[in-house]
Amino acid sequence: MENAAVMPVRFSLQALLANRAKRDKKISQSELSRRSAVSLTTINAMVLNKTAHVSRQTLDALCDVPDVEPGELLERQAPKGRMAR
C-alpha cells in the first residue's frame, strides 16, 4: 500500500460523556466501566486516544450504556494542513 495521507480516526468518548452530562446524569469513566463491563484501562486509553484497536464487542458494550451508535464514539480528523472533504 502506498504511503498516502491517512485521516486518523479518533475516539470522541470524552466529548460524548461530557455532552451526556449536560443532558442527563453525569457518567464517569468508572461508572461507564462498571455498567459496560469494559475495563477502566481500556476506557481511559480510548478517552486519551492511546489505543489503535477496539473490538466490535467493546464498541457494542460501550454503545449500550449511553444508548448511542458506534459512529458517535468515533470521528475522523483531517491531516494537518489539509481540509476534510
Disulfide bonds with the S-S distance in Angstrom:
none
